[in-house]
């Protein structure tokens, strides 16, 4: 049975790059449509902080992603500046049709080869790799800007809170967030009743004993 999934990502995060290396493990019956989104807008909507905004989490993320890339024999240098403004890369992706091949090329440029994500020189070099003569026109396309906003709004409506996230069209359990849940996604694609067992519903049926008020100090 053919299945369809939207795959939400932002170049600001290295985790979609790492998950791209697992696409070869996905079943042939799954058709994946990349959906560039603005991660910062998701964070703002849900009231989260990004990993780079928490110094000790940023440090562990740096170690973990480099370690995991090495385990997967994946080139991984990382950009010289991070966080960076991902808008040019996201809009360029959309202008070029947002194919998996385009996403791979851009991720390899920034996270694989360690090129700057927003300098003019780096963007021109990226345009050469992608066969784009007028990189500025692609980046400033009104259609690309509108589509990026629409993708981000759609992701929020669907409950997407982070990247990368697979959204399975028409599935009972559509959201699969993070590179580390790739195996769970594959199992679910094989067995759509995977989460129907009672123990999988604890998080939704078990009442909370206490909730932390916003900004509450520790005691």
N, C-alpha and C positions, 0 to 999 in steps of 0.2 A: 504494500500500500504506500502510495506517495504521500509524503508529509512535507509541510512547509514551515519554515521558521524565519522570523526576523531576528537579526543579530545586531544588538545595539553596542556601540563602542565609541571611544574617544581616544585619540592619539596621546592625550595627556597621560593615560595609564599604560604601563607596560604589559599588563595582564592580557589584554586582547592579543597582543603580539605573541605571547606565550601560548595562548589558546589556539591561535592560527596553526601552530605546529601540530595540534591534535585533530585538525579537520580531517586528516587522512583516516582517522579512526571512526569517523561518523558513518552511518550506513548510507549506501548509495541512494536509498529511497528518500533521503532528506534533502530538500532543496533549501539552501540558505541564502537569504537576501541581506547583505550588510546594510545597516542603518546608522550613519554617523549622527551622533547627538552631542550636545554640549554638556559634559559631565558637571561643570560648575552649576548649571541650571538645575540639574537633578539634586545636587547637594543643597542648594538654596531652598528648593521646594520642600524637601524632607527634613531640613534642619540638621544636616550632617556636616561633619568636617571631613575633608579629604585626607588621605594618609600623609601627604606632604605638609599638611598644616599641623601635624602632631609630631614634633621632632623625633621622639623615640620610635614612633611607628614608622616614620620616614626611613629611619636608619635600618630597622628590621626589614622593611619592604625592599630597600636597596640590596641588602645581603641576600634575601630570599630569592628575588627575581634573578640576580646574577647566578646564584647557586642552581636554581631550577633550569635556567637556560643552558648552563653547562651540562646538567644531567641529560637534557634533551639534545645535546650537541647542536645548539642553536647559537648563531652569532649574536652577541649581545654586548654592546659598549655603553649605550645610553647617551642621551643628548648632553652637550656641555652646560646647558642651562635648564633647570627644572625647578618648579613648574614653569611652563611657557604658555603663550597664547596659542591654542590649537585651532582657532577659527580659520586661518588660511588653509591649513591642511584639510580640515573638515569640508570646507566649501569646494576646494579643489577636487576632493574625492567625489562629491556630488556632481560637479560639473563634468566629470569623466565617467559618470554612470554608476559609480559606487559598486564596482565589481570586486570580487575577492582578489583578483589579480592586482588591481589598483591599490587596494588596501595593503596587500603584502608588500608591494614595491615601496609604498610610503613608510610603512612600519620598518622595513629593512633599512631604509635611508636614515631614519631618525634613531631607532633603538638598536638596530643591528650594526650599522656602520658608525653610529655616534655623531651624525651630522646635526647642526643647529636646526631647530624646528621652525624658526621664524625669521632668520636673517635673509636679506635679499639675495645674497650670493648662494646660500644653501637652497633657497626655493628655485632659483634659476637652474641649478644643477639637478634638482629633483625634476623640474620640467623637462630637462633634456632626457632623463631616464624614462619619462612617461610619454615623450614625444609631443610635448605641449610647447608651442612656439611663443604664445603670449600668456605667460603665467599670471600676470596681473589681471587680465580680462577674465580668466577662469576664476580667480579668487574673488573678484568683485562682482561676479555675476549676480544680478538681482534674483534670478530663479534659484541659484544655489543657496543664497541667503534665506529665501523664503522656505525652501525645502528643509534646510537645517532646523529652522524654527518649528516647522510642522512635525519633523521627526521627533524633536525634543518634547513638544507638547503631547504627541501621541504616546511616547514612552511613559510620560508621567501619568497619563490617563490609564495606561495599562498596568501601572504600579511599579514600573522599573525604577530602581533606586541606586543602581551602581552599574559599572561596566567591567567586563563584558557581561551581557545578559542575552540569553536565547529566549525568545518568546515564540512558543509553538502555537501556530494558528489552529484554533478549534480544539485544543487539548483541554482536558479536565484540570491539569496542573501545568499551566503554560510557562511559568517563569523559572529560569535556571540561571542564577547569578554566579559568576566567578569561574575562573579557569579550573579551580579545584573541584567543581561539581561536574566536570565533563563526563566522568565515568558514570555518575548518577543519571545524567541526561541520556547517555547511551543505553543504560539499563531500562530507563523509562520508555524510550522509543521501542524497545523490544517488548516491554510489558506495561501498557498504559494503566493497568490496575495496580501498579507497584505501591501507590500510596493509599490504597483503599483499606488497608489493614488498620485495625483500631489504634494500634500504637503510633501510627503516623499522624493521627489527628490530635495528639495531646496538646500541641501548641495552640490549636484553635478552640478546643473544648474545655481545657483546664483553666479555671478562673484565676486571676492574679490575686495574690495575698497582699501585695503592696506595690505601689508605683512611685517612682522617683519624680518629685516635682522638678520642673526646669530650674537649673541653677542651684539645686539643693547642695549645701556643703556636706562634707563627710564629718562624722563625729567619732 
